[in-house]
Amino acid sequence: MGEIFLLAFLFLAAGVIAVPIATRFGLGSVLGYLLAGIALSPLLRELNVDVVSIQHFAEFGVVLMLFLVGLELEPRLLWTMRAKLLGLGGLQVAVTAALVAGVALVLGQSFTVALAVGMVLALSSTAIVLQTLNEKGLMKSEGGQSSFSVLLFQDIAVIPMLALLPFLALPELVDGLAAAEVTAESHGAGLNVVEHLPGWQRGLVTIGAIGFVIIGGSLLTRPIFRFISVARLRELFTAVALMIVVGIALLMTLVGLSPALGTFLAGVVLANSEYRHELESDIDPFRGLLLGLFFITVGAAINFSLLFENLAAIIALTIGLIAIKTAVLLALAQIFKITGSDRWLFALGLAQAGEFGFVLLAFTVASGVIPAALAEQLLLVVALSMLLTPVLFIVYDRLIAPRYAAAQSGEADDIDDDAPIIIAGVGRFGGVVNQILRAAGFNTVVLDYHSEHLERLRVFGFKVFFGDASRPDLLHAARIDEARMLIIAIDNREQATEMVRHVRANHPHVYIVARAVDRHHVYELWAAGCRDVIRDHFDSAVRAGRSALEALGVHAFDAELLTRGFVANDRWRLRELANLYDPDVPVHENEAYVARAKELMSGIEAAMRGSGDAFGVRSDRGWVPPSKDDVDAVVAENEARTSVT
């Protein structure tokens, strides 16, 4: 137990120390974990730790991750991805494998060895790419979705690769495989119950296993969760969630399929289940810890003595592999019309070898396909390419994405319309404002820099213009000099605040209505000069509170008055605190702000009761209907305090 505790402490401490440091410098968590593993590797060697065995255990984090990815996808959405899944993914694997095999032939390898190397290095790292895309919020982008399609196809392609590789065995290597067979068994080969069956029977068993996952996920989940809910123990829900994923992974292993593929299918099946969020919240912590452990083991498994002995050759092979895969992916992006910065996100993100490379290389050695000495060098190429992936994402973030953003901003539409109202941003917030104003008969000029969103709006007859509304020259083109009102509906708080500051300084006649991301953003906009600030989700939250009061038995009239009292008091508190807000001092260190906030918080209930009394509400929940003059007087008094909502 002492050794287990020591290893657990070392891995946890390395991650806890390295990841925050890497994140602070903008390197991302994945590179932090990899560097933590490199730092740990000398100590792990001194302790004679079998890092590879720990890595195989940590690979279950990839299985959990694909299950969670499946939970985010509906079957309908997966069907819409079929062209990229088969076309883009299939071409990437085939073309990359062929080119890498060609290079291996040029370097003197036999045809069978070259083909095996091509298949191994054609795969990319599902763990690193999906983790990084999710961290950076790029998963929903065109480049992110295309990357996911290719990664999913690669996970599927592992299955036929495992079936094909034994046929490439070299006779001279088959005689000395006693030790390697042990390695193959460590990857689960000994648990394959269909390997000795005829092909047609193996196919039936495989189809049956997939059918069981799909049908069982639909029919058995609800009864299982209803059964354990009787105990009302949180840990049982977590245990069942893990049991489902582990059971599916075990079933896939028994029939010779990829555990990651099976759990992904189960996630897709359960995407519409009412237990989806329960499963996600229970499994996500384990996914994060195991993926972190996996990345640490990748860094720790680098054989530095072999690396330094063949430094030039291994670095050249690694860079060559990344260059080949990047070129293939850029060409495929051109064919499949992936444009702009998404093309480079797609190409650079998938340019590395993947974690399945470790499994396939061990399997090829165990099957007598690739000599052990060559496999050890290829393991270094796989590990180094994975280590360089976060660096490629940094290149994308800091060099490529800003350049395309600037070019996109420079290609703004020519604005051939003028109107008294300019709306900056026409998403879910600005779109509603625009519809209300147009329905009331007001003309608007709408600016937004999301081209796909604008194209959809143009289909429905809306006149919108492409461009970054935070640019002063674009506001000038939209005739801000002649406008009466500017509505800032963008969700970038820094850009919104800067727009307010610019317009107040250069066009003081323009009335500004600004969307605030949160309460502190209200203060920033107020300090910049905006006096009509609308907070995201505030009105809907107030309505939810009113509905909750009614559900608890409060009369609808009383609930309305209480929430009105809260809104009026909250507006007044915002105005009071906005005058004390200092953008250069953190809120919790602003003594005057904190003191005044405490005073105002203590008066919320009294203010709500007071507002209710002004409308005739009584403590015994009886009430006297107020006159119209009474209502108008209270509303006018509240509205006069501030226009912030």
Disulfide bonds with the S-S distance in Angstrom:
none
